[in-house]
Amino acid sequence: MASEGADVERDDEKKSADDGTTASGDTVAAAVAARPAGGESVRVDSWIWSVRLVKTRSTGATACRGGHVRVNGERVKPAYAVRVGDEVRLRHGGRERIVVVKRVIRKRVGPPVAAECYVDNSPPPPPREAVAPAGVRDRGAGRPTKRDRRELERLRGLGGPEAP
C-alpha cells in the first residue's frame, strides 16, 4: 500500500515537470529521473560528476580528498551532502570553478540539463598563450644533436645554469 502512494507522488512530479519550459520532453524526464528520491541532498562527489564538472565520480572523490573541493568556504569529504543554494568551489584542470547549486541531481545527465542545475560564477579561463611551436623538426631529420637540444631548450626558456 505504501508503494502506491510513492508511485502517485512520482507521477505527480512527472506531470509537473512536463509543464517546464524546456523544449524536449526527454530532457525533462531525464531531469526528473535524476532527482534524489526522498531527501533534498546528494553527495558532493556525485553531484560534481552528475553536472559534468569532472569526468568521473572517482575523480570527484579524489579531488575532495585532496582538498580541491570547498562547499560554502570549507573543505569537504566526498560524502558531504550538497543542498540547493550551496556554493561549490572546485580546482580542476588548472582553473577554479565557482558554482552555486540550483538543483540537486544524483544521475549524470546531458550537458544542456546539467547546465540548468547550477549557476556558474567562475572567472573566465585565462587566455591561452600564443607560443610558436619551438622545436619542430623536419621528418626524417633524426635525433637532435646535443647542440640542437641546447638550442631548443634556450628557445623554450628551459636553459640550465650555464644558459645566458
Secondary structure, DSSP 4 states (H G I P E B T S, - for coil): -HHHHHHHHHHHHHHHHHTSS-S-HHHHHHHHHHS-SSSS-EEHHHHHHHTTSSSSHHHHHHHHHTT-EEETTEE--TTPEE-TT-EEEEEETTEEEEEEESS--SS---HHHHHTTEEE-PPPPPPPP----TT---TT--SPPHHHHHHHHHHHT---TT--
